[in-house]
Amino acid sequence: MVATNWPVQELHQRYEKFITDFREFFHLVEQEDELDPLQAFQLRILLIHQFRRILLKDPNLPFELLPSNWLSLNA
């Protein structure tokens, strides 16, 4: 019933892509001694924008109804 009424698989893929994409940025930031303030601001805005796009579609269902491998940060 959950998969029929909500795009759970699509949301899972979006969370996966978000984590994968920003993990790469995290590694870049770790390697830099000091991140340029403008670049840090741009990265933060991009991260927030991408994450909010996912949250707007997330129905925030109870964890009991979600797949066991659910990637939401609320888990």
mmCIF file of the N, C-alpha and C atoms, coordinates in Angstrom:
data_MODEL
# 
_entry.id   MODEL 
# 
loop_
_atom_site.group_PDB 
_atom_site.id 
_atom_site.type_symbol 
_atom_site.label_atom_id 
_atom_site.label_alt_id 
_atom_site.label_comp_id 
_atom_site.label_asym_id 
_atom_site.label_entity_id 
_atom_site.label_seq_id 
_atom_site.pdbx_PDB_ins_code 
_atom_site.Cartn_x 
_atom_site.Cartn_y 
_atom_site.Cartn_z 
_atom_site.occupancy 
_atom_site.B_iso_or_equiv 
_atom_site.pdbx_formal_charge 
_atom_site.auth_seq_id 
_atom_site.auth_comp_id 
_atom_site.auth_asym_id 
_atom_site.auth_atom_id 
_atom_site.pdbx_PDB_model_num 
ATOM 1   N N  . MET A 1 1  ? 0.811  -1.183 0.000  1.00 0.00 ? 1  MET A N  1 
ATOM 2   C CA . MET A 1 1  ? 0.000  0.000  0.000  1.00 0.00 ? 1  MET A CA 1 
ATOM 3   C C  . MET A 1 1  ? 0.869  1.268  0.000  1.00 0.00 ? 1  MET A C  1 
ATOM 4   N N  . VAL A 1 2  ? 1.937  1.245  0.766  1.00 0.00 ? 2  VAL A N  1 
ATOM 5   C CA . VAL A 1 2  ? 2.814  2.419  0.848  1.00 0.00 ? 2  VAL A CA 1 
ATOM 6   C C  . VAL A 1 2  ? 3.429  2.725  -0.512 1.00 0.00 ? 2  VAL A C  1 
ATOM 7   N N  . ALA A 1 3  ? 3.977  1.717  -1.152 1.00 0.00 ? 3  ALA A N  1 
ATOM 8   C CA . ALA A 1 3  ? 4.627  1.918  -2.457 1.00 0.00 ? 3  ALA A CA 1 
ATOM 9   C C  . ALA A 1 3  ? 3.638  2.379  -3.523 1.00 0.00 ? 3  ALA A C  1 
ATOM 10  N N  . THR A 1 4  ? 2.388  2.004  -3.381 1.00 0.00 ? 4  THR A N  1 
ATOM 11  C CA . THR A 1 4  ? 1.363  2.406  -4.345 1.00 0.00 ? 4  THR A CA 1 
ATOM 12  C C  . THR A 1 4  ? 0.983  3.877  -4.184 1.00 0.00 ? 4  THR A C  1 
ATOM 13  N N  . ASN A 1 5  ? 0.937  4.345  -2.951 1.00 0.00 ? 5  ASN A N  1 
ATOM 14  C CA . ASN A 1 5  ? 0.443  5.695  -2.677 1.00 0.00 ? 5  ASN A CA 1 
ATOM 15  C C  . ASN A 1 5  ? 1.520  6.767  -2.548 1.00 0.00 ? 5  ASN A C  1 
ATOM 16  N N  . TRP A 1 6  ? 2.741  6.369  -2.295 1.00 0.00 ? 6  TRP A N  1 
ATOM 17  C CA . TRP A 1 6  ? 3.830  7.333  -2.141 1.00 0.00 ? 6  TRP A CA 1 
ATOM 18  C C  . TRP A 1 6  ? 5.049  6.878  -2.935 1.00 0.00 ? 6  TRP A C  1 
ATOM 19  N N  . PRO A 1 7  ? 5.801  7.812  -3.477 1.00 0.00 ? 7  PRO A N  1 
ATOM 20  C CA . PRO A 1 7  ? 6.974  7.451  -4.305 1.00 0.00 ? 7  PRO A CA 1 
ATOM 21  C C  . PRO A 1 7  ? 8.183  7.075  -3.437 1.00 0.00 ? 7  PRO A C  1 
ATOM 22  N N  . VAL A 1 8  ? 8.038  6.048  -2.648 1.00 0.00 ? 8  VAL A N  1 
ATOM 23  C CA . VAL A 1 8  ? 9.074  5.657  -1.692 1.00 0.00 ? 8  VAL A CA 1 
ATOM 24  C C  . VAL A 1 8  ? 10.382 5.308  -2.398 1.00 0.00 ? 8  VAL A C  1 
ATOM 25  N N  . GLN A 1 9  ? 10.320 4.542  -3.459 1.00 0.00 ? 9  GLN A N  1 
ATOM 26  C CA . GLN A 1 9  ? 11.543 4.146  -4.163 1.00 0.00 ? 9  GLN A CA 1 
ATOM 27  C C  . GLN A 1 9  ? 12.235 5.362  -4.785 1.00 0.00 ? 9  GLN A C  1 
ATOM 28  N N  . GLU A 1 10 ? 11.458 6.261  -5.358 1.00 0.00 ? 10 GLU A N  1 
ATOM 29  C CA . GLU A 1 10 ? 12.032 7.477  -5.942 1.00 0.00 ? 10 GLU A CA 1 
ATOM 30  C C  . GLU A 1 10 ? 12.692 8.340  -4.858 1.00 0.00 ? 10 GLU A C  1 
ATOM 31  N N  . LEU A 1 11 ? 12.054 8.462  -3.720 1.00 0.00 ? 11 LEU A N  1 
ATOM 32  C CA . LEU A 1 11 ? 12.636 9.229  -2.619 1.00 0.00 ? 11 LEU A CA 1 
ATOM 33  C C  . LEU A 1 11 ? 13.927 8.581  -2.120 1.00 0.00 ? 11 LEU A C  1 
ATOM 34  N N  . HIS A 1 12 ? 13.912 7.272  -2.034 1.00 0.00 ? 12 HIS A N  1 
ATOM 35  C CA . HIS A 1 12 ? 15.114 6.560  -1.611 1.00 0.00 ? 12 HIS A CA 1 
ATOM 36  C C  . HIS A 1 12 ? 16.272 6.859  -2.572 1.00 0.00 ? 12 HIS A C  1 
ATOM 37  N N  . GLN A 1 13 ? 15.989 6.854  -3.852 1.00 0.00 ? 13 GLN A N  1 
ATOM 38  C CA . GLN A 1 13 ? 17.014 7.157  -4.854 1.00 0.00 ? 13 GLN A CA 1 
ATOM 39  C C  . GLN A 1 13 ? 17.496 8.597  -4.724 1.00 0.00 ? 13 GLN A C  1 
ATOM 40  N N  . ARG A 1 14 ? 16.584 9.517  -4.427 1.00 0.00 ? 14 ARG A N  1 
ATOM 41  C CA . ARG A 1 14 ? 16.978 10.920 -4.252 1.00 0.00 ? 14 ARG A CA 1 
ATOM 42  C C  . ARG A 1 14 ? 17.887 11.083 -3.033 1.00 0.00 ? 14 ARG A C  1 
ATOM 43  N N  . TYR A 1 15 ? 17.531 10.420 -1.932 1.00 0.00 ? 15 TYR A N  1 
ATOM 44  C CA . TYR A 1 15 ? 18.394 10.471 -0.740 1.00 0.00 ? 15 TYR A CA 1 
ATOM 45  C C  . TYR A 1 15 ? 19.769 9.880  -1.058 1.00 0.00 ? 15 TYR A C  1 
ATOM 46  N N  . GLU A 1 16 ? 19.792 8.770  -1.762 1.00 0.00 ? 16 GLU A N  1 
ATOM 47  C CA . GLU A 1 16 ? 21.068 8.144  -2.140 1.00 0.00 ? 16 GLU A CA 1 
ATOM 48  C C  . GLU A 1 16 ? 21.927 9.087  -2.974 1.00 0.00 ? 16 GLU A C  1 
ATOM 49  N N  . LYS A 1 17 ? 21.319 9.729  -3.953 1.00 0.00 ? 17 LYS A N  1 
ATOM 50  C CA . LYS A 1 17 ? 22.048 10.651 -4.817 1.00 0.00 ? 17 LYS A CA 1 
ATOM 51  C C  . LYS A 1 17 ? 22.558 11.852 -4.020 1.00 0.00 ? 17 LYS A C  1 
ATOM 52  N N  . PHE A 1 18 ? 21.733 12.375 -3.143 1.00 0.00 ? 18 PHE A N  1 
ATOM 53  C CA . PHE A 1 18 ? 22.139 13.506 -2.307 1.00 0.00 ? 18 PHE A CA 1 
ATOM 54  C C  . PHE A 1 18 ? 23.369 13.130 -1.473 1.00 0.00 ? 18 PHE A C  1 
ATOM 55  N N  . ILE A 1 19 ? 23.312 12.001 -0.825 1.00 0.00 ? 19 ILE A N  1 
ATOM 56  C CA . ILE A 1 19 ? 24.426 11.553 0.019  1.00 0.00 ? 19 ILE A CA 1 
ATOM 57  C C  . ILE A 1 19 ? 25.678 11.339 -0.820 1.00 0.00 ? 19 ILE A C  1 
ATOM 58  N N  . THR A 1 20 ? 25.529 10.700 -1.964 1.00 0.00 ? 20 THR A N  1 
ATOM 59  C CA . THR A 1 20 ? 26.673 10.447 -2.843 1.00 0.00 ? 20 THR A CA 1 
ATOM 60  C C  . THR A 1 20 ? 27.279 11.751 -3.345 1.00 0.00 ? 20 THR A C  1 
ATOM 61  N N  . ASP A 1 21 ? 26.433 12.654 -3.834 1.00 0.00 ? 21 ASP A N  1 
ATOM 62  C CA . ASP A 1 21 ? 26.924 13.927 -4.372 1.00 0.00 ? 21 ASP A CA 1 
ATOM 63  C C  . ASP A 1 21 ? 27.654 14.752 -3.316 1.00 0.00 ? 21 ASP A C  1 
ATOM 64  N N  . PHE A 1 22 ? 27.061 14.873 -2.155 1.00 0.00 ? 22 PHE A N  1 
ATOM 65  C CA . PHE A 1 22 ? 27.661 15.738 -1.146 1.00 0.00 ? 22 PHE A CA 1 
ATOM 66  C C  . PHE A 1 22 ? 28.787 15.063 -0.368 1.00 0.00 ? 22 PHE A C  1 
ATOM 67  N N  . ARG A 1 23 ? 28.865 13.760 -0.429 1.00 0.00 ? 23 ARG A N  1 
ATOM 68  C CA . ARG A 1 23 ? 30.022 13.069 0.151  1.00 0.00 ? 23 ARG A CA 1 
ATOM 69  C C  . ARG A 1 23 ? 31.286 13.489 -0.602 1.00 0.00 ? 23 ARG A C  1 
ATOM 70  N N  . GLU A 1 24 ? 31.160 13.639 -1.923 1.00 0.00 ? 24 GLU A N  1 
ATOM 71  C CA . GLU A 1 24 ? 32.300 14.088 -2.742 1.00 0.00 ? 24 GLU A CA 1 
ATOM 72  C C  . GLU A 1 24 ? 32.732 15.500 -2.334 1.00 0.00 ? 24 GLU A C  1 
ATOM 73  N N  . PHE A 1 25 ? 31.752 16.387 -2.116 1.00 0.00 ? 25 PHE A N  1 
ATOM 74  C CA . PHE A 1 25 ? 32.069 17.740 -1.662 1.00 0.00 ? 25 PHE A CA 1 
ATOM 75  C C  . PHE A 1 25 ? 32.740 17.709 -0.291 1.00 0.00 ? 25 PHE A C  1 
ATOM 76  N N  . PHE A 1 26 ? 32.247 16.844 0.581  1.00 0.00 ? 26 PHE A N  1 
ATOM 77  C CA . PHE A 1 26 ? 32.812 16.722 1.924  1.00 0.00 ? 26 PHE A CA 1 
ATOM 78  C C  . PHE A 1 26 ? 34.285 16.333 1.844  1.00 0.00 ? 26 PHE A C  1 
ATOM 79  N N  . HIS A 1 27 ? 34.618 15.401 0.970  1.00 0.00 ? 27 HIS A N  1 
ATOM 80  C CA . HIS A 1 27 ? 36.017 14.990 0.815  1.00 0.00 ? 27 HIS A CA 1 
ATOM 81  C C  . HIS A 1 27 ? 36.869 16.144 0.290  1.00 0.00 ? 27 HIS A C  1 
ATOM 82  N N  . LEU A 1 28 ? 36.319 16.933 -0.621 1.00 0.00 ? 28 LEU A N  1 
ATOM 83  C CA . LEU A 1 28 ? 37.049 18.095 -1.124 1.00 0.00 ? 28 LEU A CA 1 
ATOM 84  C C  . LEU A 1 28 ? 37.293 19.107 -0.006 1.00 0.00 ? 28 LEU A C  1 
ATOM 85  N N  . VAL A 1 29 ? 36.281 19.346 0.790  1.00 0.00 ? 29 VAL A N  1 
ATOM 86  C CA . VAL A 1 29 ? 36.405 20.303 1.895  1.00 0.00 ? 29 VAL A CA 1 
ATOM 87  C C  . VAL A 1 29 ? 37.425 19.801 2.915  1.00 0.00 ? 29 VAL A C  1 
ATOM 88  N N  . GLU A 1 30 ? 37.421 18.509 3.189  1.00 0.00 ? 30 GLU A N  1 
ATOM 89  C CA . GLU A 1 30 ? 38.385 17.932 4.134  1.00 0.00 ? 30 GLU A CA 1 
ATOM 90  C C  . GLU A 1 30 ? 39.820 18.128 3.669  1.00 0.00 ? 30 GLU A C  1 
ATOM 91  N N  . GLN A 1 31 ? 40.052 18.064 2.365  1.00 0.00 ? 31 GLN A N  1 
ATOM 92  C CA . GLN A 1 31 ? 41.401 18.147 1.829  1.00 0.00 ? 31 GLN A CA 1 
ATOM 93  C C  . GLN A 1 31 ? 41.932 19.573 1.795  1.00 0.00 ? 31 GLN A C  1 
ATOM 94  N N  . GLU A 1 32 ? 41.045 20.549 1.746  1.00 0.00 ? 32 GLU A N  1 
ATOM 95  C CA . GLU A 1 32 ? 41.453 21.951 1.700  1.00 0.00 ? 32 GLU A CA 1 
ATOM 96  C C  . GLU A 1 32 ? 41.830 22.403 3.113  1.00 0.00 ? 32 GLU A C  1 
ATOM 97  N N  . ASP A 1 33 ? 42.906 23.217 3.198  1.00 0.00 ? 33 ASP A N  1 
ATOM 98  C CA . ASP A 1 33 ? 43.264 23.786 4.495  1.00 0.00 ? 33 ASP A CA 1 
ATOM 99  C C  . ASP A 1 33 ? 42.208 24.787 4.934  1.00 0.00 ? 33 ASP A C  1 
ATOM 100 N N  . GLU A 1 34 ? 41.806 25.605 4.007  1.00 0.00 ? 34 GLU A N  1 
ATOM 101 C CA . GLU A 1 34 ? 40.808 26.617 4.324  1.00 0.00 ? 34 GLU A CA 1 
ATOM 102 C C  . GLU A 1 34 ? 39.951 26.829 3.087  1.00 0.00 ? 34 GLU A C  1 
ATOM 103 N N  . LEU A 1 35 ? 38.660 26.746 3.263  1.00 0.00 ? 35 LEU A N  1 
ATOM 104 C CA . LEU A 1 35 ? 37.739 26.922 2.150  1.00 0.00 ? 35 LEU A CA 1 
ATOM 105 C C  . LEU A 1 35 ? 37.438 28.407 1.985  1.00 0.00 ? 35 LEU A C  1 
ATOM 106 N N  . ASP A 1 36 ? 37.474 28.865 0.758  1.00 0.00 ? 36 ASP A N  1 
ATOM 107 C CA . ASP A 1 36 ? 37.138 30.257 0.450  1.00 0.00 ? 36 ASP A CA 1 
ATOM 108 C C  . ASP A 1 36 ? 35.718 30.540 0.949  1.00 0.00 ? 36 ASP A C  1 
ATOM 109 N N  . PRO A 1 37 ? 35.470 31.659 1.651  1.00 0.00 ? 37 PRO A N  1 
ATOM 110 C CA . PRO A 1 37 ? 34.136 31.943 2.188  1.00 0.00 ? 37 PRO A CA 1 
ATOM 111 C C  . PRO A 1 37 ? 33.033 31.947 1.127  1.00 0.00 ? 37 PRO A C  1 
ATOM 112 N N  . LEU A 1 38 ? 33.327 32.461 -0.051 1.00 0.00 ? 38 LEU A N  1 
ATOM 113 C CA . LEU A 1 38 ? 32.324 32.468 -1.114 1.00 0.00 ? 38 LEU A CA 1 
ATOM 114 C C  . LEU A 1 38 ? 31.991 31.041 -1.552 1.00 0.00 ? 38 LEU A C  1 
ATOM 115 N N  . GLN A 1 39 ? 33.010 30.208 -1.696 1.00 0.00 ? 39 GLN A N  1 
ATOM 116 C CA . GLN A 1 39 ? 32.777 28.813 -2.073 1.00 0.00 ? 39 GLN A CA 1 
ATOM 117 C C  . GLN A 1 39 ? 32.001 28.076 -0.977 1.00 0.00 ? 39 GLN A C  1 
ATOM 118 N N  . ALA A 1 40 ? 32.339 28.348 0.274  1.00 0.00 ? 40 ALA A N  1 
ATOM 119 C CA . ALA A 1 40 ? 31.637 27.710 1.392  1.00 0.00 ? 40 ALA A CA 1 
ATOM 120 C C  . ALA A 1 40 ? 30.164 28.107 1.388  1.00 0.00 ? 40 ALA A C  1 
ATOM 121 N N  . PHE A 1 41 ? 29.891 29.383 1.139  1.00 0.00 ? 41 PHE A N  1 
ATOM 122 C CA . PHE A 1 41 ? 28.516 29.866 1.077  1.00 0.00 ? 41 PHE A CA 1 
ATOM 123 C C  . PHE A 1 41 ? 27.761 29.202 -0.070 1.00 0.00 ? 41 PHE A C  1 
ATOM 124 N N  . GLN A 1 42 ? 28.381 29.140 -1.233 1.00 0.00 ? 42 GLN A N  1 
ATOM 125 C CA . GLN A 1 42 ? 27.741 28.525 -2.395 1.00 0.00 ? 42 GLN A CA 1 
ATOM 126 C C  . GLN A 1 42 ? 27.452 27.048 -2.143 1.00 0.00 ? 42 GLN A C  1 
ATOM 127 N N  . LEU A 1 43 ? 28.392 26.364 -1.546 1.00 0.00 ? 43 LEU A N  1 
ATOM 128 C CA . LEU A 1 43 ? 28.212 24.949 -1.240 1.00 0.00 ? 43 LEU A CA 1 
ATOM 129 C C  . LEU A 1 43 ? 27.073 24.756 -0.248 1.00 0.00 ? 43 LEU A C  1 
ATOM 130 N N  . ARG A 1 44 ? 27.025 25.609 0.755  1.00 0.00 ? 44 ARG A N  1 
ATOM 131 C CA . ARG A 1 44 ? 25.962 25.501 1.760  1.00 0.00 ? 44 ARG A CA 1 
ATOM 132 C C  . ARG A 1 44 ? 24.593 25.747 1.134  1.00 0.00 ? 44 ARG A C  1 
ATOM 133 N N  . ILE A 1 45 ? 24.470 26.767 0.292  1.00 0.00 ? 45 ILE A N  1 
ATOM 134 C CA . ILE A 1 45 ? 23.200 27.069 -0.361 1.00 0.00 ? 45 ILE A CA 1 
ATOM 135 C C  . ILE A 1 45 ? 22.776 25.907 -1.265 1.00 0.00 ? 45 ILE A C  1 
ATOM 136 N N  . LEU A 1 46 ? 23.715 25.359 -2.010 1.00 0.00 ? 46 LEU A N  1 
ATOM 137 C CA . LEU A 1 46 ? 23.421 24.225 -2.881 1.00 0.00 ? 46 LEU A CA 1 
ATOM 138 C C  . LEU A 1 46 ? 22.945 23.020 -2.070 1.00 0.00 ? 46 LEU A C  1 
ATOM 139 N N  . LEU A 1 47 ? 23.633 22.726 -0.989 1.00 0.00 ? 47 LEU A N  1 
ATOM 140 C CA . LEU A 1 47 ? 23.272 21.602 -0.137 1.00 0.00 ? 47 LEU A CA 1 
ATOM 141 C C  . LEU A 1 47 ? 21.863 21.789 0.425  1.00 0.00 ? 47 LEU A C  1 
ATOM 142 N N  . ILE A 1 48 ? 21.572 22.964 0.962  1.00 0.00 ? 48 ILE A N  1 
ATOM 143 C CA . ILE A 1 48 ? 20.250 23.228 1.534  1.00 0.00 ? 48 ILE A CA 1 
ATOM 144 C C  . ILE A 1 48 ? 19.170 23.120 0.465  1.00 0.00 ? 48 ILE A C  1 
ATOM 145 N N  . HIS A 1 49 ? 19.421 23.698 -0.689 1.00 0.00 ? 49 HIS A N  1 
ATOM 146 C CA . HIS A 1 49 ? 18.441 23.669 -1.776 1.00 0.00 ? 49 HIS A CA 1 
ATOM 147 C C  . HIS A 1 49 ? 18.138 22.239 -2.205 1.00 0.00 ? 49 HIS A C  1 
ATOM 148 N N  . GLN A 1 50 ? 19.166 21.449 -2.400 1.00 0.00 ? 50 GLN A N  1 
ATOM 149 C CA . GLN A 1 50 ? 18.963 20.064 -2.837 1.00 0.00 ? 50 GLN A CA 1 
ATOM 150 C C  . GLN A 1 50 ? 18.230 19.246 -1.774 1.00 0.00 ? 50 GLN A C  1 
ATOM 151 N N  . PHE A 1 51 ? 18.594 19.443 -0.514 1.00 0.00 ? 51 PHE A N  1 
ATOM 152 C CA . PHE A 1 51 ? 17.965 18.674 0.558  1.00 0.00 ? 51 PHE A CA 1 
ATOM 153 C C  . PHE A 1 51 ? 16.493 19.057 0.710  1.00 0.00 ? 51 PHE A C  1 
ATOM 154 N N  . ARG A 1 52 ? 16.181 20.338 0.607  1.00 0.00 ? 52 ARG A N  1 
ATOM 155 C CA . ARG A 1 52 ? 14.786 20.776 0.724  1.00 0.00 ? 52 ARG A CA 1 
ATOM 156 C C  . ARG A 1 52 ? 13.932 20.228 -0.413 1.00 0.00 ? 52 ARG A C  1 
ATOM 157 N N  . ARG A 1 53 ? 14.514 20.086 -1.590 1.00 0.00 ? 53 ARG A N  1 
ATOM 158 C CA . ARG A 1 53 ? 13.765 19.509 -2.715 1.00 0.00 ? 53 ARG A CA 1 
ATOM 159 C C  . ARG A 1 53 ? 13.327 18.078 -2.393 1.00 0.00 ? 53 ARG A C  1 
ATOM 160 N N  . ILE A 1 54 ? 14.161 17.356 -1.688 1.00 0.00 ? 54 ILE A N  1 
ATOM 161 C CA . ILE A 1 54 ? 13.808 15.989 -1.286 1.00 0.00 ? 54 ILE A CA 1 
ATOM 162 C C  . ILE A 1 54 ? 12.743 16.025 -0.198 1.00 0.00 ? 54 ILE A C  1 
ATOM 163 N N  . LEU A 1 55 ? 12.958 16.864 0.807  1.00 0.00 ? 55 LEU A N  1 
ATOM 164 C CA . LEU A 1 55 ? 12.022 16.921 1.930  1.00 0.00 ? 55 LEU A CA 1 
ATOM 165 C C  . LEU A 1 55 ? 10.609 17.319 1.509  1.00 0.00 ? 55 LEU A C  1 
ATOM 166 N N  . LEU A 1 56 ? 10.504 18.140 0.487  1.00 0.00 ? 56 LEU A N  1 
ATOM 167 C CA . LEU A 1 56 ? 9.176  18.556 0.033  1.00 0.00 ? 56 LEU A CA 1 
ATOM 168 C C  . LEU A 1 56 ? 8.352  17.389 -0.494 1.00 0.00 ? 56 LEU A C  1 
ATOM 169 N N  . LYS A 1 57 ? 9.007  16.346 -0.953 1.00 0.00 ? 57 LYS A N  1 
ATOM 170 C CA . LYS A 1 57 ? 8.297  15.174 -1.486 1.00 0.00 ? 57 LYS A CA 1 
ATOM 171 C C  . LYS A 1 57 ? 8.230  14.020 -0.489 1.00 0.00 ? 57 LYS A C  1 
ATOM 172 N N  . ASP A 1 58 ? 8.957  14.140 0.611  1.00 0.00 ? 58 ASP A N  1 
ATOM 173 C CA . ASP A 1 58 ? 8.991  13.063 1.599  1.00 0.00 ? 58 ASP A CA 1 
ATOM 174 C C  . ASP A 1 58 ? 7.719  13.130 2.459  1.00 0.00 ? 58 ASP A C  1 
ATOM 175 N N  . PRO A 1 59 ? 6.897  12.064 2.458  1.00 0.00 ? 59 PRO A N  1 
ATOM 176 C CA . PRO A 1 59 ? 5.654  12.081 3.232  1.00 0.00 ? 59 PRO A CA 1 
ATOM 177 C C  . PRO A 1 59 ? 5.892  11.905 4.736  1.00 0.00 ? 59 PRO A C  1 
ATOM 178 N N  . ASN A 1 60 ? 7.133  11.676 5.134  1.00 0.00 ? 60 ASN A N  1 
ATOM 179 C CA . ASN A 1 60 ? 7.484  11.513 6.547  1.00 0.00 ? 60 ASN A CA 1 
ATOM 180 C C  . ASN A 1 60 ? 6.631  10.420 7.205  1.00 0.00 ? 60 ASN A C  1 
ATOM 181 N N  . LEU A 1 61 ? 6.612  9.286  6.543  1.00 0.00 ? 61 LEU A N  1 
ATOM 182 C CA . LEU A 1 61 ? 5.846  8.145  7.037  1.00 0.00 ? 61 LEU A CA 1 
ATOM 183 C C  . LEU A 1 61 ? 6.527  7.541  8.267  1.00 0.00 ? 61 LEU A C  1 
ATOM 184 N N  . PRO A 1 62 ? 5.772  6.837  9.096  1.00 0.00 ? 62 PRO A N  1 
ATOM 185 C CA . PRO A 1 62 ? 6.390  6.138  10.233 1.00 0.00 ? 62 PRO A CA 1 
ATOM 186 C C  . PRO A 1 62 ? 7.419  5.127  9.728  1.00 0.00 ? 62 PRO A C  1 
ATOM 187 N N  . PHE A 1 63 ? 8.483  4.946  10.476 1.00 0.00 ? 63 PHE A N  1 
ATOM 188 C CA . PHE A 1 63 ? 9.572  4.057  10.062 1.00 0.00 ? 63 PHE A CA 1 
ATOM 189 C C  . PHE A 1 63 ? 9.116  2.615  9.872  1.00 0.00 ? 63 PHE A C  1 
ATOM 190 N N  . GLU A 1 64 ? 8.070  2.227  10.568 1.00 0.00 ? 64 GLU A N  1 
ATOM 191 C CA . GLU A 1 64 ? 7.558  0.867  10.433 1.00 0.00 ? 64 GLU A CA 1 
ATOM 192 C C  . GLU A 1 64 ? 7.025  0.602  9.029  1.00 0.00 ? 64 GLU A C  1 
ATOM 193 N N  . LEU A 1 65 ? 6.637  1.657  8.312  1.00 0.00 ? 65 LEU A N  1 
ATOM 194 C CA . LEU A 1 65 ? 6.077  1.503  6.967  1.00 0.00 ? 65 LEU A CA 1 
ATOM 195 C C  . LEU A 1 65 ? 7.116  1.642  5.860  1.00 0.00 ? 65 LEU A C  1 
ATOM 196 N N  . LEU A 1 66 ? 8.312  2.040  6.224  1.00 0.00 ? 66 LEU A N  1 
ATOM 197 C CA . LEU A 1 66 ? 9.362  2.272  5.231  1.00 0.00 ? 66 LEU A CA 1 
ATOM 198 C C  . LEU A 1 66 ? 10.259 1.048  5.086  1.00 0.00 ? 66 LEU A C  1 
ATOM 199 N N  . PRO A 1 67 ? 10.937 0.940  3.956  1.00 0.00 ? 67 PRO A N  1 
ATOM 200 C CA . PRO A 1 67 ? 11.867 -0.175 3.767  1.00 0.00 ? 67 PRO A CA 1 
ATOM 201 C C  . PRO A 1 67 ? 12.975 -0.134 4.848  1.00 0.00 ? 67 PRO A C  1 
ATOM 202 N N  . SER A 1 68 ? 13.529 -1.257 5.147  1.00 0.00 ? 68 SER A N  1 
ATOM 203 C CA . SER A 1 68 ? 14.550 -1.332 6.200  1.00 0.00 ? 68 SER A CA 1 
ATOM 204 C C  . SER A 1 68 ? 15.819 -0.562 5.842  1.00 0.00 ? 68 SER A C  1 
ATOM 205 N N  . ASN A 1 69 ? 16.060 -0.327 4.552  1.00 0.00 ? 69 ASN A N  1 
ATOM 206 C CA . ASN A 1 69 ? 17.259 0.397  4.129  1.00 0.00 ? 69 ASN A CA 1 
ATOM 207 C C  . ASN A 1 69 ? 16.984 1.878  3.871  1.00 0.00 ? 69 ASN A C  1 
ATOM 208 N N  . TRP A 1 70 ? 15.973 2.447  4.478  1.00 0.00 ? 70 TRP A N  1 
ATOM 209 C CA . TRP A 1 70 ? 15.574 3.833  4.258  1.00 0.00 ? 70 TRP A CA 1 
ATOM 210 C C  . TRP A 1 70 ? 16.700 4.780  4.668  1.00 0.00 ? 70 TRP A C  1 
ATOM 211 N N  . LEU A 1 71 ? 16.968 5.798  3.845  1.00 0.00 ? 71 LEU A N  1 
ATOM 212 C CA . LEU A 1 71 ? 18.103 6.687  4.056  1.00 0.00 ? 71 LEU A CA 1 
ATOM 213 C C  . LEU A 1 71 ? 17.765 8.049  4.635  1.00 0.00 ? 71 LEU A C  1 
ATOM 214 N N  . SER A 1 72 ? 16.568 8.285  5.002  1.00 0.00 ? 72 SER A N  1 
ATOM 215 C CA . SER A 1 72 ? 16.194 9.588  5.539  1.00 0.00 ? 72 SER A CA 1 
ATOM 216 C C  . SER A 1 72 ? 17.029 9.914  6.769  1.00 0.00 ? 72 SER A C  1 
ATOM 217 N N  . LEU A 1 73 ? 17.349 11.184 6.938  1.00 0.00 ? 73 LEU A N  1 
ATOM 218 C CA . LEU A 1 73 ? 18.117 11.606 8.103  1.00 0.00 ? 73 LEU A CA 1 
ATOM 219 C C  . LEU A 1 73 ? 17.311 11.489 9.383  1.00 0.00 ? 73 LEU A C  1 
ATOM 220 N N  . ASN A 1 74 ? 16.013 11.312 9.279  1.00 0.00 ? 74 ASN A N  1 
ATOM 221 C CA . ASN A 1 74 ? 15.173 11.158 10.457 1.00 0.00 ? 74 ASN A CA 1 
ATOM 222 C C  . ASN A 1 74 ? 15.244 9.751  11.024 1.00 0.00 ? 74 ASN A C  1 
ATOM 223 N N  . ALA A 1 75 ? 15.847 8.843  10.287 1.00 0.00 ? 75 ALA A N  1 
ATOM 224 C CA . ALA A 1 75 ? 15.893 7.444  10.728 1.00 0.00 ? 75 ALA A CA 1 
ATOM 225 C C  . ALA A 1 75 ? 16.863 7.252  11.865 1.00 0.00 ? 75 ALA A C  1 
# 
